[in-house]
Amino acid sequence: MKTAISIPDSLFCTAESLAERMGMSRSELYRHALESYIEEHKHDKVQDALDNVYTEESSSVDEALAEMQWASLPKEDW
């Protein structure tokens, strides 16, 4: 599929140089870059959901139980 995007001239020139050094077309470079970006962020929603589950504000754990859980953890200096 073909698509058109707008990028700053300096980024375009840098990408052109990189593609040439790597012996690939501009399209290949952009495809690889986009694949890498997507791979890097594929778990963002999972992380957000886990963060929401484990925040104090959204915790449904009984306060006394939470205190007992914290007290049961070994004390370590970080």
N, CA, C and O atoms as a Tripos MOL2 file, in Angstrom:
@<TRIPOS>MOLECULE
protein
  312   311    78     0     0
PROTEIN
NO_CHARGES

@<TRIPOS>ATOM
      1 N           0.8420   -1.1710    0.0000 N.3       1 MET1
      2 CA          0.0000    0.0000    0.0000 C.3       1 MET1
      3 C           0.8870    1.2330    0.0000 C.2       1 MET1
      4 O           1.8870    1.2790    0.7170 O.2       1 MET1
      5 N           0.5430    2.1960   -0.7690 N.am      2 LYS2
      6 CA          1.2710    3.4540   -0.8080 C.3       2 LYS2
      7 C           0.5910    4.4430    0.1150 C.2       2 LYS2
      8 O          -0.6300    4.4430    0.2700 O.2       2 LYS2
      9 N           1.4130    5.2860    0.7260 N.am      3 THR3
     10 CA          0.8830    6.3320    1.5930 C.3       3 THR3
     11 C           1.7840    7.5460    1.4850 C.2       3 THR3
     12 O           2.9370    7.4310    1.0690 O.2       3 THR3
     13 N           1.2740    8.6950    1.8520 N.am      4 ALA4
     14 CA          2.0690    9.9250    1.8480 C.3       4 ALA4
     15 C           2.1300   10.4550    3.2710 C.2       4 ALA4
     16 O           1.1250   10.4750    3.9820 O.2       4 ALA4
     17 N           3.3150   10.8830    3.6770 N.am      5 ILE5
     18 CA          3.4850   11.4660    5.0030 C.3       5 ILE5
     19 C           4.2780   12.7610    4.8690 C.2       5 ILE5
     20 O           4.9790   12.9690    3.8790 O.2       5 ILE5
     21 N           4.1640   13.6080    5.8480 N.am      6 SER6
     22 CA          4.9450   14.8460    5.8780 C.3       6 SER6
     23 C           5.9380   14.7520    7.0200 C.2       6 SER6
     24 O           5.5640   14.4640    8.1570 O.2       6 SER6
     25 N           7.2020   14.9950    6.7150 N.am      7 ILE7
     26 CA          8.2560   14.9950    7.7310 C.3       7 ILE7
     27 C           9.1600   16.2020    7.4780 C.2       7 ILE7
     28 O           9.2220   16.7000    6.3540 O.2       7 ILE7
     29 N           9.8510   16.6700    8.4990 N.am      8 PRO8
     30 CA         10.7690   17.7970    8.3060 C.3       8 PRO8
     31 C          11.8840   17.4340    7.3250 C.2       8 PRO8
     32 O          12.3030   16.2800    7.2370 O.2       8 PRO8
     33 N          12.3520   18.4380    6.5940 N.am      9 ASP9
     34 CA         13.4060   18.2190    5.6070 C.3       9 ASP9
     35 C          14.6430   17.5720    6.2280 C.2       9 ASP9
     36 O          15.2440   16.6800    5.6300 O.2       9 ASP9
     37 N          15.0200   18.0150    7.4140 N.am     10 SER10
     38 CA         16.2300   17.4770    8.0450 C.3      10 SER10
     39 C          16.0790   15.9750    8.3390 C.2      10 SER10
     40 O          17.0330   15.2140    8.1800 O.2      10 SER10
     41 N          14.8900   15.5560    8.7650 N.am     11 LEU11
     42 CA         14.6500   14.1360    9.0240 C.3      11 LEU11
     43 C          14.6830   13.3450    7.7220 C.2      11 LEU11
     44 O          15.2240   12.2400    7.6760 O.2      11 LEU11
     45 N          14.1090   13.9060    6.6730 N.am     12 PHE12
     46 CA         14.1290   13.2580    5.3680 C.3      12 PHE12
     47 C          15.5650   13.0440    4.8860 C.2      12 PHE12
     48 O          15.9120   11.9560    4.4250 O.2      12 PHE12
     49 N          16.3890   14.0730    4.9920 N.am     13 CYS13
     50 CA         17.7870   13.9720    4.5470 C.3      13 CYS13
     51 C          18.5580   12.9440    5.3680 C.2      13 CYS13
     52 O          19.3470   12.1740    4.8190 O.2      13 CYS13
     53 N          18.3360   12.9300    6.6690 N.am     14 THR14
     54 CA         19.0010   11.9530    7.5280 C.3      14 THR14
     55 C          18.5590   10.5430    7.1740 C.2      14 THR14
     56 O          19.3820    9.6290    7.1260 O.2      14 THR14
     57 N          17.2790   10.3590    6.9290 N.am     15 ALA15
     58 CA         16.7570    9.0410    6.5510 C.3      15 ALA15
     59 C          17.3160    8.6030    5.2120 C.2      15 ALA15
     60 O          17.6690    7.4360    5.0390 O.2      15 ALA15
     61 N          17.3990    9.5160    4.2690 N.am     16 GLU16
     62 CA         17.9640    9.1990    2.9610 C.3      16 GLU16
     63 C          19.4030    8.7120    3.0960 C.2      16 GLU16
     64 O          19.7930    7.7190    2.4820 O.2      16 GLU16
     65 N          20.1840    9.4180    3.9040 N.am     17 SER17
     66 CA         21.5870    9.0320    4.1130 C.3      17 SER17
     67 C          21.6850    7.6540    4.7650 C.2      17 SER17
     68 O          22.5050    6.8270    4.3670 O.2      17 SER17
     69 N          20.8470    7.4200    5.7630 N.am     18 LEU18
     70 CA         20.8720    6.1330    6.4470 C.3      18 LEU18
     71 C          20.4800    5.0040    5.5010 C.2      18 LEU18
     72 O          21.1270    3.9570    5.4820 O.2      18 LEU18
     73 N          19.4430    5.2070    4.7290 N.am     19 ALA19
     74 CA         18.9990    4.1770    3.7840 C.3      19 ALA19
     75 C          20.1230    3.8520    2.7970 C.2      19 ALA19
     76 O          20.3660    2.6870    2.4830 O.2      19 ALA19
     77 N          20.7980    4.8840    2.3190 N.am     20 GLU20
     78 CA         21.8890    4.6650    1.3690 C.3      20 GLU20
     79 C          23.0340    3.8840    2.0250 C.2      20 GLU20
     80 O          23.5710    2.9440    1.4380 O.2      20 GLU20
     81 N          23.3990    4.2830    3.2490 N.am     21 ARG21
     82 CA         24.4720    3.5760    3.9630 C.3      21 ARG21
     83 C          24.1250    2.1210    4.2210 C.2      21 ARG21
     84 O          24.9950    1.2500    4.2010 O.2      21 ARG21
     85 N          22.8420    1.8620    4.4650 N.am     22 MET22
     86 CA         22.4030    0.5000    4.7760 C.3      22 MET22
     87 C          22.0710   -0.3010    3.5180 C.2      22 MET22
     88 O          21.7520   -1.4870    3.6040 O.2      22 MET22
     89 N          22.1440    0.3370    2.3620 N.am     23 GLY23
     90 CA         21.8690   -0.3510    1.1130 C.3      23 GLY23
     91 C          20.4150   -0.7660    0.9530 C.2      23 GLY23
     92 O          20.1230   -1.8370    0.4200 O.2      23 GLY23
     93 N          19.5140    0.0770    1.4110 N.am     24 MET24
     94 CA         18.0850   -0.2250    1.2710 C.3      24 MET24
     95 C          17.3580    0.9740    0.7090 C.2      24 MET24
     96 O          17.8640    2.0960    0.7170 O.2      24 MET24
     97 N          16.1780    0.7160    0.2290 N.am     25 SER25
     98 CA         15.3670    1.8080   -0.3100 C.3      25 SER25
     99 C          14.7720    2.6200    0.8350 C.2      25 SER25
    100 O          14.7400    2.1760    1.9830 O.2      25 SER25
    101 N          14.3070    3.8050    0.5010 N.am     26 ARG26
    102 CA         13.6410    4.6490    1.4900 C.3      26 ARG26
    103 C          12.4210    3.9250    2.0530 C.2      26 ARG26
    104 O          12.1740    3.9710    3.2580 O.2      26 ARG26
    105 N          11.6650    3.2610    1.1940 N.am     27 SER27
    106 CA         10.4720    2.5390    1.6520 C.3      27 SER27
    107 C          10.8390    1.4400    2.6450 C.2      27 SER27
    108 O          10.1570    1.2530    3.6530 O.2      27 SER27
    109 N          11.9160    0.7180    2.3570 N.am     28 GLU28
    110 CA         12.3550   -0.3340    3.2870 C.3      28 GLU28
    111 C          12.7330    0.2580    4.6320 C.2      28 GLU28
    112 O          12.3700   -0.2790    5.6780 O.2      28 GLU28
    113 N          13.4660    1.3730    4.6040 N.am     29 LEU29
    114 CA         13.8800    2.0150    5.8500 C.3      29 LEU29
    115 C          12.6600    2.4290    6.6690 C.2      29 LEU29
    116 O          12.5910    2.1500    7.8660 O.2      29 LEU29
    117 N          11.7010    3.0920    6.0310 N.am     30 TYR30
    118 CA         10.5070    3.5410    6.7450 C.3      30 TYR30
    119 C           9.6960    2.3540    7.2670 C.2      30 TYR30
    120 O           9.1480    2.4050    8.3680 O.2      30 TYR30
    121 N           9.6240    1.2890    6.4730 N.am     31 ARG31
    122 CA          8.8890    0.0980    6.9140 C.3      31 ARG31
    123 C           9.5530   -0.5070    8.1440 C.2      31 ARG31
    124 O           8.8770   -0.8420    9.1170 O.2      31 ARG31
    125 N          10.8850   -0.6480    8.1020 N.am     32 HIS32
    126 CA         11.6020   -1.1980    9.2600 C.3      32 HIS32
    127 C          11.4420   -0.3070   10.4880 C.2      32 HIS32
    128 O          11.2490   -0.8000   11.5990 O.2      32 HIS32
    129 N          11.5230    0.9950   10.2850 N.am     33 ALA33
    130 CA         11.3790    1.9280   11.4040 C.3      33 ALA33
    131 C           9.9860    1.8270   12.0220 C.2      33 ALA33
    132 O           9.8490    1.8090   13.2460 O.2      33 ALA33
    133 N           8.9620    1.7600   11.1880 N.am     34 LEU34
    134 CA          7.5970    1.6540   11.6870 C.3      34 LEU34
    135 C           7.3630    0.3230   12.3930 C.2      34 LEU34
    136 O           6.7040    0.2800   13.4320 O.2      34 LEU34
    137 N           7.8950   -0.7540   11.8420 N.am     35 GLU35
    138 CA          7.7760   -2.0670   12.4960 C.3      35 GLU35
    139 C           8.4300   -2.0550   13.8730 C.2      35 GLU35
    140 O           7.8810   -2.5950   14.8340 O.2      35 GLU35
    141 N           9.6040   -1.4370   13.9620 N.am     36 SER36
    142 CA         10.3070   -1.3540   15.2490 C.3      36 SER36
    143 C           9.5020   -0.5440   16.2580 C.2      36 SER36
    144 O           9.3910   -0.9300   17.4220 O.2      36 SER36
    145 N           8.9500    0.5640   15.8170 N.am     37 TYR37
    146 CA          8.1620    1.4210   16.7020 C.3      37 TYR37
    147 C           6.9240    0.6890   17.2130 C.2      37 TYR37
    148 O           6.5970    0.7550   18.3980 O.2      37 TYR37
    149 N           6.2460   -0.0050   16.3110 N.am     38 ILE38
    150 CA          5.0520   -0.7660   16.6950 C.3      38 ILE38
    151 C           5.4240   -1.8730   17.6770 C.2      38 ILE38
    152 O           4.7260   -2.0750   18.6700 O.2      38 ILE38
    153 N           6.4960   -2.5790   17.4170 N.am     39 GLU39
    154 CA          6.9530   -3.6420   18.3130 C.3      39 GLU39
    155 C           7.2630   -3.0850   19.7010 C.2      39 GLU39
    156 O           6.9310   -3.7010   20.7140 O.2      39 GLU39
    157 N           7.9000   -1.9190   19.7370 N.am     40 GLU40
    158 CA          8.2790   -1.2890   21.0050 C.3      40 GLU40
    159 C           7.0540   -0.9110   21.8370 C.2      40 GLU40
    160 O           7.1140   -0.9080   23.0670 O.2      40 GLU40
    161 N           5.9590   -0.5970   21.1770 N.am     41 HIS41
    162 CA          4.7730   -0.0980   21.8850 C.3      41 HIS41
    163 C           3.6070   -1.0840   21.9210 C.2      41 HIS41
    164 O           2.5040   -0.7160   22.3270 O.2      41 HIS41
    165 N           3.8310   -2.3230   21.5050 N.am     42 LYS42
    166 CA          2.7020   -3.2530   21.4030 C.3      42 LYS42
    167 C           2.0960   -3.6250   22.7550 C.2      42 LYS42
    168 O           0.9470   -4.0640   22.8150 O.2      42 LYS42
    169 N           2.8450   -3.4560   23.8270 N.am     43 HIS43
    170 CA          2.3180   -3.8280   25.1440 C.3      43 HIS43
    171 C           1.8820   -2.6150   25.9660 C.2      43 HIS43
    172 O           1.6060   -2.7510   27.1570 O.2      43 HIS43
    173 N           1.8160   -1.4440   25.3570 N.am     44 ASP44
    174 CA          1.4560   -0.2420   26.1030 C.3      44 ASP44
    175 C           0.1070   -0.3660   26.8070 C.2      44 ASP44
    176 O          -0.0190    0.0200   27.9690 O.2      44 ASP44
    177 N          -0.8920   -0.8940   26.1230 N.am     45 LYS45
    178 CA         -2.2140   -1.0150   26.7370 C.3      45 LYS45
    179 C          -2.1860   -2.0010   27.8940 C.2      45 LYS45
    180 O          -2.8720   -1.8020   28.8970 O.2      45 LYS45
    181 N          -1.4050   -3.0550   27.7650 N.am     46 VAL46
    182 CA         -1.2820   -4.0330   28.8490 C.3      46 VAL46
    183 C          -0.6350   -3.3700   30.0500 C.2      46 VAL46
    184 O          -1.0980   -3.5380   31.1790 O.2      46 VAL46
    185 N           0.4450   -2.6110   29.8150 N.am     47 GLN47
    186 CA          1.1270   -1.9240   30.9160 C.3      47 GLN47
    187 C           0.1950   -0.9280   31.5850 C.2      47 GLN47
    188 O           0.1630   -0.8400   32.8120 O.2      47 GLN47
    189 N          -0.5650   -0.1750   30.7930 N.am     48 ASP48
    190 CA         -1.5150    0.7780   31.3560 C.3      48 ASP48
    191 C          -2.5580    0.0660   32.2180 C.2      48 ASP48
    192 O          -2.9040    0.5400   33.3000 O.2      48 ASP48
    193 N          -3.0500   -1.0640   31.7370 N.am     49 ALA49
    194 CA         -4.0520   -1.8210   32.4990 C.3      49 ALA49
    195 C          -3.4620   -2.3380   33.8010 C.2      49 ALA49
    196 O          -4.1070   -2.2680   34.8470 O.2      49 ALA49
    197 N          -2.2410   -2.8560   33.7450 N.am     50 LEU50
    198 CA         -1.5950   -3.3440   34.9660 C.3      50 LEU50
    199 C          -1.3270   -2.2030   35.9400 C.2      50 LEU50
    200 O          -1.5280   -2.3510   37.1460 O.2      50 LEU50
    201 N          -0.8770   -1.0760   35.4240 N.am     51 ASP51
    202 CA         -0.6500    0.0830   36.2900 C.3      51 ASP51
    203 C          -1.9430    0.4890   36.9800 C.2      51 ASP51
    204 O          -1.9390    0.8350   38.1610 O.2      51 ASP51
    205 N          -3.0430    0.4460   36.2500 N.am     52 ASN52
    206 CA         -4.3350    0.8190   36.8180 C.3      52 ASN52
    207 C          -4.7600   -0.1670   37.9000 C.2      52 ASN52
    208 O          -5.3030    0.2380   38.9280 O.2      52 ASN52
    209 N          -4.5200   -1.4450   37.6820 N.am     53 VAL53
    210 CA         -4.8970   -2.4650   38.6550 C.3      53 VAL53
    211 C          -4.1090   -2.3010   39.9530 C.2      53 VAL53
    212 O          -4.6490   -2.4860   41.0430 O.2      53 VAL53
    213 N          -2.8270   -1.9500   39.8260 N.am     54 TYR54
    214 CA         -1.9580   -1.9350   40.9990 C.3      54 TYR54
    215 C          -1.7530   -0.5610   41.6310 C.2      54 TYR54
    216 O          -0.9070   -0.4160   42.5130 O.2      54 TYR54
    217 N          -2.5060    0.4470   41.2020 N.am     55 THR55
    218 CA         -2.4070    1.7420   41.8620 C.3      55 THR55
    219 C          -3.2390    1.7240   43.1270 C.2      55 THR55
    220 O          -4.2360    1.0080   43.2220 O.2      55 THR55
    221 N          -2.8230    2.5120   44.0860 N.am     56 GLU56
    222 CA         -3.5420    2.5530   45.3580 C.3      56 GLU56
    223 C          -4.9680    3.0500   45.1780 C.2      56 GLU56
    224 O          -5.8830    2.5760   45.8500 O.2      56 GLU56
    225 N          -5.1600    4.0200   44.2580 N.am     57 GLU57
    226 CA         -6.4790    4.6050   44.0700 C.3      57 GLU57
    227 C          -7.5060    3.5860   43.5770 C.2      57 GLU57
    228 O          -8.6800    3.6550   43.9400 O.2      57 GLU57
    229 N          -7.0590    2.6410   42.7480 N.am     58 SER58
    230 CA         -8.0100    1.7000   42.1620 C.3      58 SER58
    231 C          -8.0120    0.3530   42.8780 C.2      58 SER58
    232 O          -8.7420   -0.5580   42.4860 O.2      58 SER58
    233 N          -7.2010    0.2250   43.9210 N.am     59 SER59
    234 CA         -7.0960   -1.0590   44.6140 C.3      59 SER59
    235 C          -8.3630   -1.3420   45.4130 C.2      59 SER59
    236 O          -8.8770   -0.4770   46.1230 O.2      59 SER59
    237 N          -8.8490   -2.5600   45.2820 N.am     60 SER60
    238 CA        -10.0280   -2.9510   46.0460 C.3      60 SER60
    239 C          -9.6400   -3.8640   47.2020 C.2      60 SER60
    240 O         -10.4980   -4.4840   47.8300 O.2      60 SER60
    241 N          -8.3320   -3.9410   47.4790 N.am     61 VAL61
    242 CA         -7.8490   -4.7870   48.5690 C.3      61 VAL61
    243 C          -8.1590   -4.0980   49.8910 C.2      61 VAL61
    244 O          -7.9620   -2.8920   50.0390 O.2      61 VAL61
    245 N          -8.6390   -4.8700   50.8350 N.am     62 ASP62
    246 CA         -8.9290   -4.3610   52.1650 C.3      62 ASP62
    247 C          -7.6640   -3.7430   52.7530 C.2      62 ASP62
    248 O          -6.5810   -4.3150   52.6300 O.2      62 ASP62
    249 N          -7.7920   -2.5880   53.3860 N.am     63 GLU63
    250 CA         -6.6320   -1.8680   53.9150 C.3      63 GLU63
    251 C          -5.8590   -2.6960   54.9360 C.2      63 GLU63
    252 O          -4.6280   -2.6950   54.9140 O.2      63 GLU63
    253 N          -6.5420   -3.3940   55.8190 N.am     64 ALA64
    254 CA         -5.8600   -4.2240   56.8190 C.3      64 ALA64
    255 C          -5.0930   -5.3590   56.1400 C.2      64 ALA64
    256 O          -3.9740   -5.6810   56.5400 O.2      64 ALA64
    257 N          -5.6880   -5.9590   55.1250 N.am     65 LEU65
    258 CA         -5.0240   -7.0230   54.3870 C.3      65 LEU65
    259 C          -3.7870   -6.4850   53.6720 C.2      65 LEU65
    260 O          -2.7420   -7.1360   53.6640 O.2      65 LEU65
    261 N          -3.9000   -5.3120   53.0780 N.am     66 ALA66
    262 CA         -2.7620   -4.7000   52.3960 C.3      66 ALA66
    263 C          -1.6210   -4.4440   53.3730 C.2      66 ALA66
    264 O          -0.4590   -4.6820   53.0420 O.2      66 ALA66
    265 N          -1.9360   -3.9640   54.5670 N.am     67 GLU67
    266 CA         -0.9030   -3.7200   55.5840 C.3      67 GLU67
    267 C          -0.2290   -5.0280   55.9920 C.2      67 GLU67
    268 O           0.9870   -5.0590   56.1810 O.2      67 GLU67
    269 N          -0.9980   -6.1060   56.1310 N.am     68 MET68
    270 CA         -0.4140   -7.4050   56.4880 C.3      68 MET68
    271 C           0.4900   -7.9120   55.3570 C.2      68 MET68
    272 O           1.5410   -8.5010   55.6090 O.2      68 MET68
    273 N           0.0680   -7.6760   54.1150 N.am     69 GLN69
    274 CA          0.8890   -8.1060   52.9810 C.3      69 GLN69
    275 C           2.2210   -7.3630   52.9720 C.2      69 GLN69
    276 O           3.2760   -7.9720   52.7960 O.2      69 GLN69
    277 N           2.1660   -6.0410   53.1630 N.am     70 TRP70
    278 CA          3.4070   -5.2620   53.1920 C.3      70 TRP70
    279 C           4.2970   -5.7000   54.3460 C.2      70 TRP70
    280 O           5.5170   -5.7710   54.1950 O.2      70 TRP70
    281 N           3.6990   -5.9940   55.4970 N.am     71 ALA71
    282 CA          4.4770   -6.3980   56.6730 C.3      71 ALA71
    283 C           5.1420   -7.7500   56.4650 C.2      71 ALA71
    284 O           6.1690   -8.0350   57.0810 O.2      71 ALA71
    285 N           4.5700   -8.5850   55.6060 N.am     72 SER72
    286 CA          5.1270   -9.9180   55.3900 C.3      72 SER72
    287 C           6.3260   -9.9120   54.4460 C.2      72 SER72
    288 O           7.0530  -10.9020   54.3630 O.2      72 SER72
    289 N           6.5360   -8.8130   53.7400 N.am     73 LEU73
    290 CA          7.6590   -8.7370   52.8020 C.3      73 LEU73
    291 C           8.9700   -8.5210   53.5610 C.2      73 LEU73
    292 O           9.0020   -7.7900   54.5510 O.2      73 LEU73
    293 N          10.0450   -9.1530   53.0990 N.am     74 PRO74
    294 CA         11.3400   -8.9460   53.7600 C.3      74 PRO74
    295 C          11.7900   -7.4920   53.5810 C.2      74 PRO74
    296 O          11.5430   -6.8680   52.5490 O.2      74 PRO74
    297 N          12.4460   -6.9820   54.5970 N.am     75 LYS75
    298 CA         12.9340   -5.6070   54.5440 C.3      75 LYS75
    299 C          14.2780   -5.5980   53.8460 C.2      75 LYS75
    300 O          15.2080   -6.2890   54.2610 O.2      75 LYS75
    301 N          14.3780   -4.8060   52.7750 N.am     76 GLU76
    302 CA         15.6270   -4.7210   52.0100 C.3      76 GLU76
    303 C          15.9650   -3.2590   51.7730 C.2      76 GLU76
    304 O          15.0820   -2.4390   51.5220 O.2      76 GLU76
    305 N          17.2540   -2.9390   51.8540 N.am     77 ASP77
    306 CA         17.7190   -1.6060   51.5180 C.3      77 ASP77
    307 C          17.9610   -1.5450   50.0280 C.2      77 ASP77
    308 O          18.6500   -2.3950   49.4640 O.2      77 ASP77
    309 N          17.3980   -0.5440   49.3960 N.am     78 TRP78
    310 CA         17.5880   -0.3780   47.9670 C.3      78 TRP78
    311 C          18.5890    0.6870   47.8000 C.2      78 TRP78
    312 O          18.9410    1.0320   46.6720 O.2      78 TRP78
@<TRIPOS>BOND
     1     1     2 1
     2     2     3 1
     3     3     4 2
     4     3     5 am
     5     5     6 1
     6     6     7 1
     7     7     8 2
     8     7     9 am
     9     9    10 1
    10    10    11 1
    11    11    12 2
    12    11    13 am
    13    13    14 1
    14    14    15 1
    15    15    16 2
    16    15    17 am
    17    17    18 1
    18    18    19 1
    19    19    20 2
    20    19    21 am
    21    21    22 1
    22    22    23 1
    23    23    24 2
    24    23    25 am
    25    25    26 1
    26    26    27 1
    27    27    28 2
    28    27    29 am
    29    29    30 1
    30    30    31 1
    31    31    32 2
    32    31    33 am
    33    33    34 1
    34    34    35 1
    35    35    36 2
    36    35    37 am
    37    37    38 1
    38    38    39 1
    39    39    40 2
    40    39    41 am
    41    41    42 1
    42    42    43 1
    43    43    44 2
    44    43    45 am
    45    45    46 1
    46    46    47 1
    47    47    48 2
    48    47    49 am
    49    49    50 1
    50    50    51 1
    51    51    52 2
    52    51    53 am
    53    53    54 1
    54    54    55 1
    55    55    56 2
    56    55    57 am
    57    57    58 1
    58    58    59 1
    59    59    60 2
    60    59    61 am
    61    61    62 1
    62    62    63 1
    63    63    64 2
    64    63    65 am
    65    65    66 1
    66    66    67 1
    67    67    68 2
    68    67    69 am
    69    69    70 1
    70    70    71 1
    71    71    72 2
    72    71    73 am
    73    73    74 1
    74    74    75 1
    75    75    76 2
    76    75    77 am
    77    77    78 1
    78    78    79 1
    79    79    80 2
    80    79    81 am
    81    81    82 1
    82    82    83 1
    83    83    84 2
    84    83    85 am
    85    85    86 1
    86    86    87 1
    87    87    88 2
    88    87    89 am
    89    89    90 1
    90    90    91 1
    91    91    92 2
    92    91    93 am
    93    93    94 1
    94    94    95 1
    95    95    96 2
    96    95    97 am
    97    97    98 1
    98    98    99 1
    99    99   100 2
   100    99   101 am
   101   101   102 1
   102   102   103 1
   103   103   104 2
   104   103   105 am
   105   105   106 1
   106   106   107 1
   107   107   108 2
   108   107   109 am
   109   109   110 1
   110   110   111 1
   111   111   112 2
   112   111   113 am
   113   113   114 1
   114   114   115 1
   115   115   116 2
   116   115   117 am
   117   117   118 1
   118   118   119 1
   119   119   120 2
   120   119   121 am
   121   121   122 1
   122   122   123 1
   123   123   124 2
   124   123   125 am
   125   125   126 1
   126   126   127 1
   127   127   128 2
   128   127   129 am
   129   129   130 1
   130   130   131 1
   131   131   132 2
   132   131   133 am
   133   133   134 1
   134   134   135 1
   135   135   136 2
   136   135   137 am
   137   137   138 1
   138   138   139 1
   139   139   140 2
   140   139   141 am
   141   141   142 1
   142   142   143 1
   143   143   144 2
   144   143   145 am
   145   145   146 1
   146   146   147 1
   147   147   148 2
   148   147   149 am
   149   149   150 1
   150   150   151 1
   151   151   152 2
   152   151   153 am
   153   153   154 1
   154   154   155 1
   155   155   156 2
   156   155   157 am
   157   157   158 1
   158   158   159 1
   159   159   160 2
   160   159   161 am
   161   161   162 1
   162   162   163 1
   163   163   164 2
   164   163   165 am
   165   165   166 1
   166   166   167 1
   167   167   168 2
   168   167   169 am
   169   169   170 1
   170   170   171 1
   171   171   172 2
   172   171   173 am
   173   173   174 1
   174   174   175 1
   175   175   176 2
   176   175   177 am
   177   177   178 1
   178   178   179 1
   179   179   180 2
   180   179   181 am
   181   181   182 1
   182   182   183 1
   183   183   184 2
   184   183   185 am
   185   185   186 1
   186   186   187 1
   187   187   188 2
   188   187   189 am
   189   189   190 1
   190   190   191 1
   191   191   192 2
   192   191   193 am
   193   193   194 1
   194   194   195 1
   195   195   196 2
   196   195   197 am
   197   197   198 1
   198   198   199 1
   199   199   200 2
   200   199   201 am
   201   201   202 1
   202   202   203 1
   203   203   204 2
   204   203   205 am
   205   205   206 1
   206   206   207 1
   207   207   208 2
   208   207   209 am
   209   209   210 1
   210   210   211 1
   211   211   212 2
   212   211   213 am
   213   213   214 1
   214   214   215 1
   215   215   216 2
   216   215   217 am
   217   217   218 1
   218   218   219 1
   219   219   220 2
   220   219   221 am
   221   221   222 1
   222   222   223 1
   223   223   224 2
   224   223   225 am
   225   225   226 1
   226   226   227 1
   227   227   228 2
   228   227   229 am
   229   229   230 1
   230   230   231 1
   231   231   232 2
   232   231   233 am
   233   233   234 1
   234   234   235 1
   235   235   236 2
   236   235   237 am
   237   237   238 1
   238   238   239 1
   239   239   240 2
   240   239   241 am
   241   241   242 1
   242   242   243 1
   243   243   244 2
   244   243   245 am
   245   245   246 1
   246   246   247 1
   247   247   248 2
   248   247   249 am
   249   249   250 1
   250   250   251 1
   251   251   252 2
   252   251   253 am
   253   253   254 1
   254   254   255 1
   255   255   256 2
   256   255   257 am
   257   257   258 1
   258   258   259 1
   259   259   260 2
   260   259   261 am
   261   261   262 1
   262   262   263 1
   263   263   264 2
   264   263   265 am
   265   265   266 1
   266   266   267 1
   267   267   268 2
   268   267   269 am
   269   269   270 1
   270   270   271 1
   271   271   272 2
   272   271   273 am
   273   273   274 1
   274   274   275 1
   275   275   276 2
   276   275   277 am
   277   277   278 1
   278   278   279 1
   279   279   280 2
   280   279   281 am
   281   281   282 1
   282   282   283 1
   283   283   284 2
   284   283   285 am
   285   285   286 1
   286   286   287 1
   287   287   288 2
   288   287   289 am
   289   289   290 1
   290   290   291 1
   291   291   292 2
   292   291   293 am
   293   293   294 1
   294   294   295 1
   295   295   296 2
   296   295   297 am
   297   297   298 1
   298   298   299 1
   299   299   300 2
   300   299   301 am
   301   301   302 1
   302   302   303 1
   303   303   304 2
   304   303   305 am
   305   305   306 1
   306   306   307 1
   307   307   308 2
   308   307   309 am
   309   309   310 1
   310   310   311 1
   311   311   312 2
@<TRIPOS>SUBSTRUCTURE
     1 MET1         2 RESIDUE 1 A MET
     2 LYS2         6 RESIDUE 1 A LYS
     3 THR3        10 RESIDUE 1 A THR
     4 ALA4        14 RESIDUE 1 A ALA
     5 ILE5        18 RESIDUE 1 A ILE
     6 SER6        22 RESIDUE 1 A SER
     7 ILE7        26 RESIDUE 1 A ILE
     8 PRO8        30 RESIDUE 1 A PRO
     9 ASP9        34 RESIDUE 1 A ASP
    10 SER10       38 RESIDUE 1 A SER
    11 LEU11       42 RESIDUE 1 A LEU
    12 PHE12       46 RESIDUE 1 A PHE
    13 CYS13       50 RESIDUE 1 A CYS
    14 THR14       54 RESIDUE 1 A THR
    15 ALA15       58 RESIDUE 1 A ALA
    16 GLU16       62 RESIDUE 1 A GLU
    17 SER17       66 RESIDUE 1 A SER
    18 LEU18       70 RESIDUE 1 A LEU
    19 ALA19       74 RESIDUE 1 A ALA
    20 GLU20       78 RESIDUE 1 A GLU
    21 ARG21       82 RESIDUE 1 A ARG
    22 MET22       86 RESIDUE 1 A MET
    23 GLY23       90 RESIDUE 1 A GLY
    24 MET24       94 RESIDUE 1 A MET
    25 SER25       98 RESIDUE 1 A SER
    26 ARG26      102 RESIDUE 1 A ARG
    27 SER27      106 RESIDUE 1 A SER
    28 GLU28      110 RESIDUE 1 A GLU
    29 LEU29      114 RESIDUE 1 A LEU
    30 TYR30      118 RESIDUE 1 A TYR
    31 ARG31      122 RESIDUE 1 A ARG
    32 HIS32      126 RESIDUE 1 A HIS
    33 ALA33      130 RESIDUE 1 A ALA
    34 LEU34      134 RESIDUE 1 A LEU
    35 GLU35      138 RESIDUE 1 A GLU
    36 SER36      142 RESIDUE 1 A SER
    37 TYR37      146 RESIDUE 1 A TYR
    38 ILE38      150 RESIDUE 1 A ILE
    39 GLU39      154 RESIDUE 1 A GLU
    40 GLU40      158 RESIDUE 1 A GLU
    41 HIS41      162 RESIDUE 1 A HIS
    42 LYS42      166 RESIDUE 1 A LYS
    43 HIS43      170 RESIDUE 1 A HIS
    44 ASP44      174 RESIDUE 1 A ASP
    45 LYS45      178 RESIDUE 1 A LYS
    46 VAL46      182 RESIDUE 1 A VAL
    47 GLN47      186 RESIDUE 1 A GLN
    48 ASP48      190 RESIDUE 1 A ASP
    49 ALA49      194 RESIDUE 1 A ALA
    50 LEU50      198 RESIDUE 1 A LEU
    51 ASP51      202 RESIDUE 1 A ASP
    52 ASN52      206 RESIDUE 1 A ASN
    53 VAL53      210 RESIDUE 1 A VAL
    54 TYR54      214 RESIDUE 1 A TYR
    55 THR55      218 RESIDUE 1 A THR
    56 GLU56      222 RESIDUE 1 A GLU
    57 GLU57      226 RESIDUE 1 A GLU
    58 SER58      230 RESIDUE 1 A SER
    59 SER59      234 RESIDUE 1 A SER
    60 SER60      238 RESIDUE 1 A SER
    61 VAL61      242 RESIDUE 1 A VAL
    62 ASP62      246 RESIDUE 1 A ASP
    63 GLU63      250 RESIDUE 1 A GLU
    64 ALA64      254 RESIDUE 1 A ALA
    65 LEU65      258 RESIDUE 1 A LEU
    66 ALA66      262 RESIDUE 1 A ALA
    67 GLU67      266 RESIDUE 1 A GLU
    68 MET68      270 RESIDUE 1 A MET
    69 GLN69      274 RESIDUE 1 A GLN
    70 TRP70      278 RESIDUE 1 A TRP
    71 ALA71      282 RESIDUE 1 A ALA
    72 SER72      286 RESIDUE 1 A SER
    73 LEU73      290 RESIDUE 1 A LEU
    74 PRO74      294 RESIDUE 1 A PRO
    75 LYS75      298 RESIDUE 1 A LYS
    76 GLU76      302 RESIDUE 1 A GLU
    77 ASP77      306 RESIDUE 1 A ASP
    78 TRP78      310 RESIDUE 1 A TRP
